[in-house]
Amino acid sequence: MELHDVWFVLIAVLWIGYFFLEGFDFGIGVLTKLLARNRVEKRVLINTIGPVWDGNEVWLLTAGGATFAAFPEWYATLFSGFYLPLLIILICLIVRGVAFEYRAKRPEERWQTNWEHAIFWTSLIPALLWGVAFGNIVRGVKIDAHKEYVGNFWDLLNPYAILGGLVTLTLFTFHGAVFASLKTVGDIRVRARKMALGLGLVTAVLALGFLIWTQADKGDGKSLIAMIVAVVALVGAIAAIKIGREGWSFALSGITIAAAVAMLFLTLFPNVMPSSLNEEWSLTVTNASSSPYTLKIMTWCAGVATPVVLLYQSWTYWVFRKRIGTQHIADAAH
């Protein structure tokens, strides 16, 4: 296996890690409107991700940085062609981080309500747009002979990509509901389980349609295996949450995300951005990659730094592993 193939796999792993971790982050943000009945319950939900949400976003920064260094042509075409949706995602992530930090800085009702609205919308919009973006990457976009994107924003809003966006939105919200049931106690935990069950059924219908469409259009034997794993894991996650096994359900919903993302990358390889105008104009792991020397240096750096990051983040989750409820919110205790 060549180094550019290795880095394609590593970038796929980084996106899997990002969607697994940030997925339930986004889900919790959406659930602050759908699940929480009052401000105390909103605080409970936000506190479940309070210690980890910013660390989860590091996976996105690493995936973007790795793409820039390992596949500069891919990075340039992707960020120029998808400039508007990626800018919207970036703005949402900035506002979302500010909302988490500033929501409780003042006691006024209007102040906190506005920031809570911001948390909801800046969680929902990226969860939708990431699916649209990856749907377009897999489907193929208008890339000319100069490896430049020549389409427009409206070309990205095609039925396949929109379905992909709905899948990521519902899947992340389901993942977040399972996480909420795993991290909370009391009535909110019970309602999170019920909501996860309903969301899981909706997700299963949308995801099955999207994965079958992907397999029929771009798939092979390897992607078929990944699709089967994703479907079986999603069904298992729904069954597990129905019988109250939140831990198993969360693990299986994570496997669903991992297998689904793996399927997309398997259907993509050896392309990194297929051209819908001419297959010969597609960006591939070969014509979009950096020099072998650059990839070699990157491999050594990643080999040293990655285990340290994984150990630190795992330790963070272990420290903040306990459940919380409304009784743990100081204002509610009075």
Secondary structure by P-SEA (a helix, b strand, c coil): ccaaaaaaaaaaaaaaaaaacaaaaaaaaaacccccccaaaaaaaaaaccccccccaaaaaaaaaaaaaacaaaaaaaaaaaaaaaaaaaaaaaaaaaaaacccccccaaaaaaaaaaaaaaaaaaaaaaaaaaaaaaacccccccccccccccccccaaaaaaaaaaaaaaaaaaaaaaaaccccaaaaaaaaaaaaaaaaaaaaaaaaaaaaaaccccaaaaaaaaaaaaaaaaaaaaaaacaaaaaaaaaaaaaaaaaaaaaaaaccccbbbccccccccccccccccaaaaaaaaaaaaccaaaaaaaaaaaaaaacccccccccccccc
